[in-house]
Amino acid sequence: MQEKNLGRAKAVRPIIVEVAGEPQGIVVPENSGFRFVAVRLPAFAIDGQHFETIEAARRAASAALRADKSNAA
């Protein structure tokens, strides 16, 4: 027999973080901020970090991309 009132986890919708029109990762709401999950190599420098705002995560992803480009030169 199946339970009709199973509690379902609240759906967490990831938010895409783009830098210069390219997706670098996503942020997922977590506690009092957002956890960054990288989807591109340059952004792995900040993978798993916690940010207070989505904009703070975007700025960090942008800085990681710039650092990656300067290391490649």
Secondary structure, DSSP 8 states (H G I E B T S, - for coil): ---S----------EEEEETTEEEEEEEEETTEEEEEE-SGGGGGGTT-EESSHHHHHHHHHHHHHHHHHHH-
